Amino acid sequence: MRQGTDPLSKICSELRVGNLSEESLRLLQDRLNFDQTEFENAVRIFPENQMCDEYNKKRTIQLRRTQRTYKIKAQDTYADGTKQGRTYPEQSLPTTIDRTGGFPNGIELGVGSRVMLRKNIDVMSGKSNGTTGVVRKIEWTIDIDQQISEGDMPKRVSILFDHESVETWIEPTTVEFFARGQQRVTRRTLPLILCWAITTHKTQGSTLNQAVVYLGSKCKTKGLAYVAISRVRTLAGLGIITLDPRKLLTTGKFNPADTDALDELERLRATLEN
């Protein structure tokens, strides 16, 4: 529905059920030639975390050329037991973000960093998990204008969210997760991740004016291509960096649509009608 009568609406409808036409495929292939300058600040959507990490690192390096950036380290402590409150050893921490409450072990930020909120702050005003924006100011605890030691946590960070015209101050928060031996750990950190690039999974529910999407061979999960391109409002707002037709077309061995999900949707519809 977000595409209305735009050509992208027809493309999404076809791809959703695994019936992409040759005309729609050609329209998608045309988006490989998008204007790089026009899409410079558009979010990149990749199927894998590693691809996102590499692109976010690339953009952070570019930012360092014009702005000072700061490496910020999460503060991890034992959540209970005789060591409660003591620093938890870094070598025993989970290494993937999906096992640490959605918050990374550290983040490098500067004015101009694109970030995503990873916690509901004010849902009614749109400041919820998944909201994106740009860092405008960083305020420190001891010297308000500078980080004393590398890794120190800021007092707060000012974000201009994409849907607002007024900046919002975001303070550190805490999350708990289990580490080695089911030891509960409390992590204090900023509820932010870098998002010049994000995974297709994290875009679910988002509506974007512009996005550059990867539709290559690493789109291994069914329905992934559909989710990625359906986040964008119009075909003109879609850029594609890699396109493998084998991931978009239905053949005897592959269907890009999630047929199990479609079958369940039809079952639920039939239940409601009855």
C-alpha atoms as an extended CHARMM CRD file, in Angstrom:
* protein
*
       274  EXT
         1         1  MET       CA              0.0000000000        0.0000000000        0.0000000000  PROA      1               0.0000000000
         2         2  ARG       CA              2.8890000000        2.4000000000        0.6710000000  PROA      2               0.0000000000
         3         3  GLN       CA              3.7310000000        2.4920000000       -3.0710000000  PROA      3               0.0000000000
         4         4  GLY       CA              0.1760000000        3.3950000000       -4.2050000000  PROA      4               0.0000000000
         5         5  THR       CA              0.0420000000        3.5120000000       -8.0120000000  PROA      5               0.0000000000
         6         6  ASP       CA              3.8360000000        3.7360000000       -8.3860000000  PROA      6               0.0000000000
         7         7  PRO       CA              5.4260000000        0.9910000000      -10.5840000000  PROA      7               0.0000000000
         8         8  LEU       CA              7.0890000000       -0.3700000000       -7.4530000000  PROA      8               0.0000000000
         9         9  SER       CA              3.6620000000       -1.4390000000       -6.1780000000  PROA      9               0.0000000000
        10        10  LYS       CA              3.2290000000       -3.8950000000       -9.0620000000  PROA      10              0.0000000000
        11        11  ILE       CA              6.7880000000       -5.1570000000       -8.6670000000  PROA      11              0.0000000000
        12        12  CYS       CA              6.2620000000       -5.8290000000       -4.9470000000  PROA      12              0.0000000000
        13        13  SER       CA              2.9160000000       -7.5430000000       -5.5490000000  PROA      13              0.0000000000
        14        14  GLU       CA              4.5000000000       -9.8900000000       -8.0940000000  PROA      14              0.0000000000
        15        15  LEU       CA              7.6200000000      -10.6050000000       -6.0690000000  PROA      15              0.0000000000
        16        16  ARG       CA              5.5890000000      -11.2720000000       -2.9380000000  PROA      16              0.0000000000
        17        17  VAL       CA              3.9590000000      -14.3160000000       -4.5430000000  PROA      17              0.0000000000
        18        18  GLY       CA              6.9570000000      -15.3980000000       -6.6420000000  PROA      18              0.0000000000
        19        19  ASN       CA              5.5670000000      -14.2560000000       -9.9890000000  PROA      19              0.0000000000
        20        20  LEU       CA              7.9290000000      -11.4750000000      -11.1370000000  PROA      20              0.0000000000
        21        21  SER       CA              7.3010000000      -10.5090000000      -14.7750000000  PROA      21              0.0000000000
        22        22  GLU       CA             10.0140000000       -9.7280000000      -17.3320000000  PROA      22              0.0000000000
        23        23  GLU       CA              8.8450000000       -6.1100000000      -17.4170000000  PROA      23              0.0000000000
        24        24  SER       CA              9.2460000000       -5.7760000000      -13.6440000000  PROA      24              0.0000000000
        25        25  LEU       CA             12.6760000000       -7.4150000000      -13.7670000000  PROA      25              0.0000000000
        26        26  ARG       CA             13.7790000000       -4.8730000000      -16.4020000000  PROA      26              0.0000000000
        27        27  LEU       CA             12.5350000000       -2.0050000000      -14.2200000000  PROA      27              0.0000000000
        28        28  LEU       CA             14.5820000000       -3.3300000000      -11.3100000000  PROA      28              0.0000000000
        29        29  GLN       CA             17.6560000000       -3.7940000000      -13.5130000000  PROA      29              0.0000000000
        30        30  ASP       CA             17.3250000000       -0.1460000000      -14.5990000000  PROA      30              0.0000000000
        31        31  ARG       CA             17.7920000000        0.8660000000      -10.9340000000  PROA      31              0.0000000000
        32        32  LEU       CA             21.3480000000       -0.4950000000      -11.0660000000  PROA      32              0.0000000000
        33        33  ASN       CA             22.1810000000        2.7940000000      -12.8150000000  PROA      33              0.0000000000
        34        34  PHE       CA             21.0460000000        5.0740000000       -9.9740000000  PROA      34              0.0000000000
        35        35  ASP       CA             22.7020000000        8.4780000000       -9.4190000000  PROA      35              0.0000000000
        36        36  GLN       CA             25.4810000000        7.8800000000       -6.8610000000  PROA      36              0.0000000000
        37        37  THR       CA             25.4790000000       11.5210000000       -5.7340000000  PROA      37              0.0000000000
        38        38  GLU       CA             21.7180000000       11.6360000000       -5.2730000000  PROA      38              0.0000000000
        39        39  PHE       CA             21.8040000000        8.4580000000       -3.1620000000  PROA      39              0.0000000000
        40        40  GLU       CA             24.9890000000        9.2450000000       -1.2120000000  PROA      40              0.0000000000
        41        41  ASN       CA             23.1940000000        9.4690000000        2.1410000000  PROA      41              0.0000000000
        42        42  ALA       CA             20.5290000000        6.8420000000        1.4440000000  PROA      42              0.0000000000
        43        43  VAL       CA             20.5100000000        3.8500000000        3.7700000000  PROA      43              0.0000000000
        44        44  ARG       CA             22.0810000000        0.6660000000        2.3950000000  PROA      44              0.0000000000
        45        45  ILE       CA             20.1200000000       -2.5510000000        2.9790000000  PROA      45              0.0000000000
        46        46  PHE       CA             22.1060000000       -5.8030000000        3.0940000000  PROA      46              0.0000000000
        47        47  PRO       CA             21.0660000000       -9.3800000000        3.9680000000  PROA      47              0.0000000000
        48        48  GLU       CA             23.9740000000      -10.0160000000        6.3720000000  PROA      48              0.0000000000
        49        49  ASN       CA             25.3650000000       -8.2680000000        9.4560000000  PROA      49              0.0000000000
        50        50  GLN       CA             28.9450000000       -8.5520000000        8.1870000000  PROA      50              0.0000000000
        51        51  MET       CA             28.0990000000       -6.6240000000        5.0210000000  PROA      51              0.0000000000
        52        52  CYS       CA             26.4770000000       -3.8930000000        7.1150000000  PROA      52              0.0000000000
        53        53  ASP       CA             29.4600000000       -3.7310000000        9.4640000000  PROA      53              0.0000000000
        54        54  GLU       CA             31.8590000000       -3.3020000000        6.5520000000  PROA      54              0.0000000000
        55        55  TYR       CA             29.8520000000       -0.4620000000        5.0270000000  PROA      55              0.0000000000
        56        56  ASN       CA             29.3310000000        1.2850000000        8.3850000000  PROA      56              0.0000000000
        57        57  LYS       CA             33.0660000000        1.0550000000        9.0170000000  PROA      57              0.0000000000
        58        58  LYS       CA             33.7600000000        2.5550000000        5.5820000000  PROA      58              0.0000000000
        59        59  ARG       CA             31.4500000000        5.5250000000        6.2460000000  PROA      59              0.0000000000
        60        60  THR       CA             32.9390000000        6.0540000000        9.7190000000  PROA      60              0.0000000000
        61        61  ILE       CA             36.4220000000        6.2430000000        8.1930000000  PROA      61              0.0000000000
        62        62  GLN       CA             35.1110000000        8.8310000000        5.7200000000  PROA      62              0.0000000000
        63        63  LEU       CA             33.5800000000       10.8250000000        8.5940000000  PROA      63              0.0000000000
        64        64  ARG       CA             36.9280000000       10.9170000000       10.4310000000  PROA      64              0.0000000000
        65        65  ARG       CA             38.3420000000       13.0460000000        7.6040000000  PROA      65              0.0000000000
        66        66  THR       CA             36.0420000000       15.9450000000        8.4870000000  PROA      66              0.0000000000
        67        67  GLN       CA             34.8830000000       15.3020000000       12.0650000000  PROA      67              0.0000000000
        68        68  ARG       CA             36.4060000000       13.9950000000       15.2560000000  PROA      68              0.0000000000
        69        69  THR       CA             35.0040000000       10.5660000000       16.1390000000  PROA      69              0.0000000000
        70        70  TYR       CA             34.9890000000        8.8270000000       19.5200000000  PROA      70              0.0000000000
        71        71  LYS       CA             35.2850000000        5.1400000000       20.3730000000  PROA      71              0.0000000000
        72        72  ILE       CA             32.7540000000        4.3600000000       23.0970000000  PROA      72              0.0000000000
        73        73  LYS       CA             32.9220000000        1.1060000000       25.0430000000  PROA      73              0.0000000000
        74        74  ALA       CA             29.9530000000       -0.6290000000       26.6820000000  PROA      74              0.0000000000
        75        75  GLN       CA             30.2230000000       -1.0530000000       30.4670000000  PROA      75              0.0000000000
        76        76  ASP       CA             29.5690000000       -4.6850000000       31.4380000000  PROA      76              0.0000000000
        77        77  THR       CA             29.1540000000       -5.8800000000       35.0410000000  PROA      77              0.0000000000
        78        78  TYR       CA             27.9950000000       -8.9980000000       36.8670000000  PROA      78              0.0000000000
        79        79  ALA       CA             24.2350000000       -8.6560000000       37.3800000000  PROA      79              0.0000000000
        80        80  ASP       CA             24.0320000000      -10.8980000000       40.4510000000  PROA      80              0.0000000000
        81        81  GLY       CA             25.9540000000      -13.2660000000       42.7010000000  PROA      81              0.0000000000
        82        82  THR       CA             28.9630000000      -12.5140000000       44.8890000000  PROA      82              0.0000000000
        83        83  LYS       CA             30.5820000000      -10.4490000000       42.1000000000  PROA      83              0.0000000000
        84        84  GLN       CA             27.5140000000       -8.2570000000       41.4600000000  PROA      84              0.0000000000
        85        85  GLY       CA             28.5570000000       -4.8210000000       40.1960000000  PROA      85              0.0000000000
        86        86  ARG       CA             32.1020000000       -5.8800000000       39.2960000000  PROA      86              0.0000000000
        87        87  THR       CA             33.3990000000       -5.5980000000       35.7340000000  PROA      87              0.0000000000
        88        88  TYR       CA             32.6360000000       -8.6740000000       33.6660000000  PROA      88              0.0000000000
        89        89  PRO       CA             35.6640000000      -10.0270000000       31.7000000000  PROA      89              0.0000000000
        90        90  GLU       CA             35.5160000000       -9.0080000000       28.0410000000  PROA      90              0.0000000000
        91        91  GLN       CA             36.8760000000      -12.3330000000       26.7650000000  PROA      91              0.0000000000
        92        92  SER       CA             33.8360000000      -14.1500000000       28.2000000000  PROA      92              0.0000000000
        93        93  LEU       CA             31.2260000000      -11.9260000000       26.5510000000  PROA      93              0.0000000000
        94        94  PRO       CA             29.1080000000      -13.0300000000       23.5740000000  PROA      94              0.0000000000
        95        95  THR       CA             30.4970000000      -11.6150000000       20.3420000000  PROA      95              0.0000000000
        96        96  THR       CA             27.2710000000      -11.2260000000       18.3570000000  PROA      96              0.0000000000
        97        97  ILE       CA             24.7930000000       -8.4030000000       18.8800000000  PROA      97              0.0000000000
        98        98  ASP       CA             21.7950000000      -10.7350000000       18.9010000000  PROA      98              0.0000000000
        99        99  ARG       CA             23.1220000000      -12.3010000000       22.1210000000  PROA      99              0.0000000000
       100       100  THR       CA             23.7750000000       -9.0060000000       23.9400000000  PROA      100             0.0000000000
       101       101  GLY       CA             20.3020000000       -7.5090000000       24.0080000000  PROA      101             0.0000000000
       102       102  GLY       CA             20.7260000000       -5.8910000000       20.5970000000  PROA      102             0.0000000000
       103       103  PHE       CA             23.4880000000       -3.5540000000       21.8260000000  PROA      103             0.0000000000
       104       104  PRO       CA             27.0710000000       -3.8270000000       20.4840000000  PROA      104             0.0000000000
       105       105  ASN       CA             30.2000000000       -4.0990000000       22.6400000000  PROA      105             0.0000000000
       106       106  GLY       CA             31.2270000000       -0.6660000000       21.4250000000  PROA      106             0.0000000000
       107       107  ILE       CA             30.4530000000        2.0510000000       18.9120000000  PROA      107             0.0000000000
       108       108  GLU       CA             32.4150000000        4.8200000000       17.1840000000  PROA      108             0.0000000000
       109       109  LEU       CA             30.4500000000        8.0560000000       16.9130000000  PROA      109             0.0000000000
       110       110  GLY       CA             30.9890000000       11.5910000000       15.6870000000  PROA      110             0.0000000000
       111       111  VAL       CA             28.8230000000       14.5040000000       14.6730000000  PROA      111             0.0000000000
       112       112  GLY       CA             27.2820000000       13.3090000000       11.4130000000  PROA      112             0.0000000000
       113       113  SER       CA             27.0880000000        9.6000000000       12.2730000000  PROA      113             0.0000000000
       114       114  ARG       CA             23.8860000000        7.9530000000       11.0750000000  PROA      114             0.0000000000
       115       115  VAL       CA             22.3770000000        5.9300000000       13.9080000000  PROA      115             0.0000000000
       116       116  MET       CA             19.3450000000        3.7910000000       14.7460000000  PROA      116             0.0000000000
       117       117  LEU       CA             17.5950000000        3.8280000000       18.1040000000  PROA      117             0.0000000000
       118       118  ARG       CA             17.4910000000        0.3500000000       19.6750000000  PROA      118             0.0000000000
       119       119  LYS       CA             15.0480000000        1.1150000000       22.4900000000  PROA      119             0.0000000000
       120       120  ASN       CA             11.5670000000        2.5910000000       22.8110000000  PROA      120             0.0000000000
       121       121  ILE       CA             12.0050000000        6.1150000000       24.2080000000  PROA      121             0.0000000000
       122       122  ASP       CA              8.7090000000        7.8090000000       23.3390000000  PROA      122             0.0000000000
       123       123  VAL       CA              6.5770000000        5.6530000000       21.0550000000  PROA      123             0.0000000000
       124       124  MET       CA              3.7940000000        8.2480000000       20.7420000000  PROA      124             0.0000000000
       125       125  SER       CA              6.2160000000       10.7460000000       19.1720000000  PROA      125             0.0000000000
       126       126  GLY       CA              7.8890000000        8.1490000000       16.9520000000  PROA      126             0.0000000000
       127       127  LYS       CA             11.0470000000        7.6370000000       19.0440000000  PROA      127             0.0000000000
       128       128  SER       CA             10.9360000000        3.8610000000       19.1070000000  PROA      128             0.0000000000
       129       129  ASN       CA             13.1740000000        0.8960000000       18.3820000000  PROA      129             0.0000000000
       130       130  GLY       CA             14.1870000000        1.2100000000       14.7090000000  PROA      130             0.0000000000
       131       131  THR       CA             13.9220000000        5.0130000000       14.4190000000  PROA      131             0.0000000000
       132       132  THR       CA             16.8710000000        6.5220000000       12.5110000000  PROA      132             0.0000000000
       133       133  GLY       CA             18.6190000000        9.8800000000       12.6340000000  PROA      133             0.0000000000
       134       134  VAL       CA             21.9360000000       11.7600000000       12.6950000000  PROA      134             0.0000000000
       135       135  VAL       CA             24.2050000000       12.6330000000       15.6310000000  PROA      135             0.0000000000
       136       136  ARG       CA             24.3090000000       16.4240000000       16.1850000000  PROA      136             0.0000000000
       137       137  LYS       CA             26.0810000000       16.8220000000       19.5470000000  PROA      137             0.0000000000
       138       138  ILE       CA             27.9470000000       14.7010000000       22.0910000000  PROA      138             0.0000000000
       139       139  GLU       CA             28.1250000000       15.8150000000       25.7400000000  PROA      139             0.0000000000
       140       140  TRP       CA             30.6360000000       14.2760000000       28.1590000000  PROA      140             0.0000000000
       141       141  THR       CA             30.4980000000       13.7480000000       31.9360000000  PROA      141             0.0000000000
       142       142  ILE       CA             33.7200000000       15.3540000000       33.2440000000  PROA      142             0.0000000000
       143       143  ASP       CA             34.6390000000       17.8520000000       30.5290000000  PROA      143             0.0000000000
       144       144  ILE       CA             31.4000000000       18.5810000000       28.6860000000  PROA      144             0.0000000000
       145       145  ASP       CA             33.2210000000       19.1220000000       25.3750000000  PROA      145             0.0000000000
       146       146  GLN       CA             35.6430000000       16.2010000000       25.2310000000  PROA      146             0.0000000000
       147       147  GLN       CA             36.2250000000       12.5490000000       26.0360000000  PROA      147             0.0000000000
       148       148  ILE       CA             38.8990000000       12.1660000000       28.7350000000  PROA      148             0.0000000000
       149       149  SER       CA             39.9400000000        8.5860000000       27.9050000000  PROA      149             0.0000000000
       150       150  GLU       CA             39.2060000000        6.4140000000       24.8710000000  PROA      150             0.0000000000
       151       151  GLY       CA             36.1890000000        4.2300000000       25.5710000000  PROA      151             0.0000000000
       152       152  ASP       CA             34.5550000000        6.6140000000       28.0780000000  PROA      152             0.0000000000
       153       153  MET       CA             30.7530000000        6.7800000000       27.9630000000  PROA      153             0.0000000000
       154       154  PRO       CA             29.1510000000       10.1370000000       27.0290000000  PROA      154             0.0000000000
       155       155  LYS       CA             26.6730000000       11.7470000000       29.3970000000  PROA      155             0.0000000000
       156       156  ARG       CA             24.2250000000       12.0560000000       26.4990000000  PROA      156             0.0000000000
       157       157  VAL       CA             24.0390000000       12.3430000000       22.7100000000  PROA      157             0.0000000000
       158       158  SER       CA             21.7810000000       14.6750000000       20.7020000000  PROA      158             0.0000000000
       159       159  ILE       CA             20.0640000000       13.0320000000       17.7180000000  PROA      159             0.0000000000
       160       160  LEU       CA             18.0770000000       14.7050000000       14.9480000000  PROA      160             0.0000000000
       161       161  PHE       CA             15.6630000000       11.9480000000       14.0080000000  PROA      161             0.0000000000
       162       162  ASP       CA             14.6600000000       11.7570000000       10.3560000000  PROA      162             0.0000000000
       163       163  HSD       CA             10.9780000000       12.4440000000       11.0710000000  PROA      163             0.0000000000
       164       164  GLU       CA             11.5830000000       15.4720000000       13.3170000000  PROA      164             0.0000000000
       165       165  SER       CA             12.9390000000       19.0190000000       13.0750000000  PROA      165             0.0000000000
       166       166  VAL       CA             14.0290000000       19.2880000000       16.7370000000  PROA      166             0.0000000000
       167       167  GLU       CA             16.9270000000       17.3530000000       18.2650000000  PROA      167             0.0000000000
       168       168  THR       CA             16.4200000000       14.8010000000       21.0510000000  PROA      168             0.0000000000
       169       169  TRP       CA             18.9070000000       14.0130000000       23.8220000000  PROA      169             0.0000000000
       170       170  ILE       CA             19.5570000000       10.2780000000       24.2780000000  PROA      170             0.0000000000
       171       171  GLU       CA             21.2000000000        9.0270000000       27.4820000000  PROA      171             0.0000000000
       172       172  PRO       CA             22.9090000000        5.6920000000       28.2370000000  PROA      172             0.0000000000
       173       173  THR       CA             20.6330000000        2.8300000000       29.2110000000  PROA      173             0.0000000000
       174       174  THR       CA             21.0330000000       -0.6970000000       30.5900000000  PROA      174             0.0000000000
       175       175  VAL       CA             20.1470000000       -4.1250000000       29.2570000000  PROA      175             0.0000000000
       176       176  GLU       CA             20.6880000000       -7.5990000000       30.6890000000  PROA      176             0.0000000000
       177       177  PHE       CA             21.7360000000      -10.7740000000       28.8930000000  PROA      177             0.0000000000
       178       178  PHE       CA             23.3090000000      -14.1310000000       29.6390000000  PROA      178             0.0000000000
       179       179  ALA       CA             27.0010000000      -14.7530000000       29.0220000000  PROA      179             0.0000000000
       180       180  ARG       CA             29.1750000000      -17.8290000000       29.5240000000  PROA      180             0.0000000000
       181       181  GLY       CA             27.7960000000      -20.3650000000       31.9930000000  PROA      181             0.0000000000
       182       182  GLN       CA             24.4060000000      -18.6030000000       32.0450000000  PROA      182             0.0000000000
       183       183  GLN       CA             25.9430000000      -15.7500000000       34.0250000000  PROA      183             0.0000000000
       184       184  ARG       CA             23.6340000000      -12.7350000000       33.8960000000  PROA      184             0.0000000000
       185       185  VAL       CA             25.3990000000       -9.5510000000       32.7340000000  PROA      185             0.0000000000
       186       186  THR       CA             24.2500000000       -5.9360000000       32.9410000000  PROA      186             0.0000000000
       187       187  ARG       CA             25.3860000000       -3.7560000000       30.0320000000  PROA      187             0.0000000000
       188       188  ARG       CA             25.2980000000        0.0490000000       30.2520000000  PROA      188             0.0000000000
       189       189  THR       CA             25.6260000000        1.7470000000       26.8840000000  PROA      189             0.0000000000
       190       190  LEU       CA             24.0060000000        4.1360000000       24.4510000000  PROA      190             0.0000000000
       191       191  PRO       CA             20.8630000000        2.5700000000       22.9130000000  PROA      191             0.0000000000
       192       192  LEU       CA             22.2350000000        3.2070000000       19.4170000000  PROA      192             0.0000000000
       193       193  ILE       CA             23.7720000000        1.3260000000       16.5090000000  PROA      193             0.0000000000
       194       194  LEU       CA             25.3070000000        2.7220000000       13.3270000000  PROA      194             0.0000000000
       195       195  CYS       CA             22.9050000000        2.6070000000       10.3930000000  PROA      195             0.0000000000
       196       196  TRP       CA             24.4250000000        3.9340000000        7.2200000000  PROA      196             0.0000000000
       197       197  ALA       CA             23.7150000000        0.2930000000        6.4400000000  PROA      197             0.0000000000
       198       198  ILE       CA             21.2490000000       -2.0600000000        8.1270000000  PROA      198             0.0000000000
       199       199  THR       CA             20.0890000000       -5.6320000000        7.5820000000  PROA      199             0.0000000000
       200       200  THR       CA             16.8750000000       -6.3960000000        5.7560000000  PROA      200             0.0000000000
       201       201  HSD       CA             15.5220000000       -7.8360000000        9.0200000000  PROA      201             0.0000000000
       202       202  LYS       CA             15.9430000000       -4.5100000000       10.8500000000  PROA      202             0.0000000000
       203       203  THR       CA             14.0600000000       -2.5910000000        8.1360000000  PROA      203             0.0000000000
       204       204  GLN       CA             10.7910000000       -4.4450000000        8.7530000000  PROA      204             0.0000000000
       205       205  GLY       CA              8.0920000000       -1.9070000000        9.5740000000  PROA      205             0.0000000000
       206       206  SER       CA             10.1070000000        1.0110000000        8.1630000000  PROA      206             0.0000000000
       207       207  THR       CA              9.0570000000        3.2820000000        5.2950000000  PROA      207             0.0000000000
       208       208  LEU       CA             11.9530000000        4.9440000000        3.4550000000  PROA      208             0.0000000000
       209       209  ASN       CA             12.0540000000        7.7150000000        0.8680000000  PROA      209             0.0000000000
       210       210  GLN       CA             15.3750000000        6.3750000000       -0.4250000000  PROA      210             0.0000000000
       211       211  ALA       CA             17.3370000000        3.1540000000       -0.0480000000  PROA      211             0.0000000000
       212       212  VAL       CA             20.0950000000        1.3130000000       -1.8650000000  PROA      212             0.0000000000
       213       213  VAL       CA             19.4100000000       -2.4170000000       -1.7770000000  PROA      213             0.0000000000
       214       214  TYR       CA             21.5660000000       -5.4890000000       -2.3050000000  PROA      214             0.0000000000
       215       215  LEU       CA             19.7250000000       -8.1730000000       -4.3230000000  PROA      215             0.0000000000
       216       216  GLY       CA             22.6480000000      -10.4550000000       -5.0620000000  PROA      216             0.0000000000
       217       217  SER       CA             23.5860000000      -14.0710000000       -4.4000000000  PROA      217             0.0000000000
       218       218  LYS       CA             23.7440000000      -13.6430000000       -0.6090000000  PROA      218             0.0000000000
       219       219  CYS       CA             19.9620000000      -13.1610000000       -0.4170000000  PROA      219             0.0000000000
       220       220  LYS       CA             19.5190000000      -16.7520000000        0.7170000000  PROA      220             0.0000000000
       221       221  THR       CA             16.3330000000      -16.4290000000        2.7820000000  PROA      221             0.0000000000
       222       222  LYS       CA             12.9960000000      -16.5800000000        0.9850000000  PROA      222             0.0000000000
       223       223  GLY       CA             11.0480000000      -13.3230000000        1.0010000000  PROA      223             0.0000000000
       224       224  LEU       CA             14.1770000000      -11.2680000000        1.7330000000  PROA      224             0.0000000000
       225       225  ALA       CA             14.2380000000       -9.4080000000       -1.5920000000  PROA      225             0.0000000000
       226       226  TYR       CA             10.5500000000       -8.5340000000       -1.2580000000  PROA      226             0.0000000000
       227       227  VAL       CA             10.9940000000       -7.1610000000        2.2650000000  PROA      227             0.0000000000
       228       228  ALA       CA             13.9870000000       -5.0470000000        1.1950000000  PROA      228             0.0000000000
       229       229  ILE       CA             12.4590000000       -3.2830000000       -1.8120000000  PROA      229             0.0000000000
       230       230  SER       CA              9.0010000000       -2.9150000000       -0.2620000000  PROA      230             0.0000000000
       231       231  ARG       CA             10.4560000000       -0.6020000000        2.4060000000  PROA      231             0.0000000000
       232       232  VAL       CA             10.8120000000        2.1630000000       -0.2200000000  PROA      232             0.0000000000
       233       233  ARG       CA              7.9640000000        4.5290000000       -1.1940000000  PROA      233             0.0000000000
       234       234  THR       CA              8.6800000000        4.7720000000       -4.9430000000  PROA      234             0.0000000000
       235       235  LEU       CA             10.7390000000        3.1360000000       -7.6610000000  PROA      235             0.0000000000
       236       236  ALA       CA             12.6350000000        6.4120000000       -8.1290000000  PROA      236             0.0000000000
       237       237  GLY       CA             13.7340000000        6.1830000000       -4.4850000000  PROA      237             0.0000000000
       238       238  LEU       CA             15.2250000000        2.7220000000       -5.0020000000  PROA      238             0.0000000000
       239       239  GLY       CA             18.8440000000        2.0980000000       -5.9180000000  PROA      239             0.0000000000
       240       240  ILE       CA             20.2520000000       -1.3970000000       -6.4490000000  PROA      240             0.0000000000
       241       241  ILE       CA             23.9480000000       -2.2390000000       -6.0690000000  PROA      241             0.0000000000
       242       242  THR       CA             23.8610000000       -5.9240000000       -7.0740000000  PROA      242             0.0000000000
       243       243  LEU       CA             21.0580000000       -7.8820000000       -8.7300000000  PROA      243             0.0000000000
       244       244  ASP       CA             21.0000000000      -11.6320000000       -9.3000000000  PROA      244             0.0000000000
       245       245  PRO       CA             17.8660000000      -12.5630000000      -11.3270000000  PROA      245             0.0000000000
       246       246  ARG       CA             18.0640000000      -16.0870000000       -9.9190000000  PROA      246             0.0000000000
       247       247  LYS       CA             17.0710000000      -14.6570000000       -6.5100000000  PROA      247             0.0000000000
       248       248  LEU       CA             13.9980000000      -12.9350000000       -7.9570000000  PROA      248             0.0000000000
       249       249  LEU       CA             12.5570000000      -15.3870000000      -10.4940000000  PROA      249             0.0000000000
       250       250  THR       CA             10.6600000000      -18.5930000000       -9.7980000000  PROA      250             0.0000000000
       251       251  THR       CA             12.1580000000      -21.7320000000      -11.3220000000  PROA      251             0.0000000000
       252       252  GLY       CA             11.6840000000      -25.4380000000      -10.7940000000  PROA      252             0.0000000000
       253       253  LYS       CA             14.2410000000      -25.3720000000       -7.9760000000  PROA      253             0.0000000000
       254       254  PHE       CA             13.6630000000      -21.9490000000       -6.3630000000  PROA      254             0.0000000000
       255       255  ASN       CA             10.8200000000      -19.6570000000       -5.4120000000  PROA      255             0.0000000000
       256       256  PRO       CA             11.7880000000      -16.2240000000       -3.9750000000  PROA      256             0.0000000000
       257       257  ALA       CA              8.4540000000      -15.9890000000       -2.1420000000  PROA      257             0.0000000000
       258       258  ASP       CA              7.9420000000      -17.3710000000        1.3530000000  PROA      258             0.0000000000
       259       259  THR       CA              5.2390000000      -19.8600000000        0.3840000000  PROA      259             0.0000000000
       260       260  ASP       CA              4.8070000000      -21.1160000000        3.9450000000  PROA      260             0.0000000000
       261       261  ALA       CA              4.0010000000      -17.5930000000        5.1110000000  PROA      261             0.0000000000
       262       262  LEU       CA              1.5790000000      -17.1020000000        2.2150000000  PROA      262             0.0000000000
       263       263  ASP       CA             -0.1830000000      -20.3760000000        3.0080000000  PROA      263             0.0000000000
       264       264  GLU       CA             -0.5510000000      -19.3500000000        6.6400000000  PROA      264             0.0000000000
       265       265  LEU       CA             -1.9270000000      -15.9650000000        5.5830000000  PROA      265             0.0000000000
       266       266  GLU       CA             -4.5440000000      -17.6350000000        3.4190000000  PROA      266             0.0000000000
       267       267  ARG       CA             -5.4500000000      -20.0050000000        6.2480000000  PROA      267             0.0000000000
       268       268  LEU       CA             -5.9830000000      -17.0810000000        8.6310000000  PROA      268             0.0000000000
       269       269  ARG       CA             -8.0720000000      -15.2260000000        6.0480000000  PROA      269             0.0000000000
       270       270  ALA       CA            -10.2590000000      -18.2820000000        5.5550000000  PROA      270             0.0000000000
       271       271  THR       CA            -10.6910000000      -18.5620000000        9.3240000000  PROA      271             0.0000000000
       272       272  LEU       CA            -11.8730000000      -14.9380000000        9.5450000000  PROA      272             0.0000000000
       273       273  GLU       CA            -14.2650000000      -15.3620000000        6.6220000000  PROA      273             0.0000000000
       274       274  ASN       CA            -15.8050000000      -18.3930000000        8.2510000000  PROA      274             0.0000000000
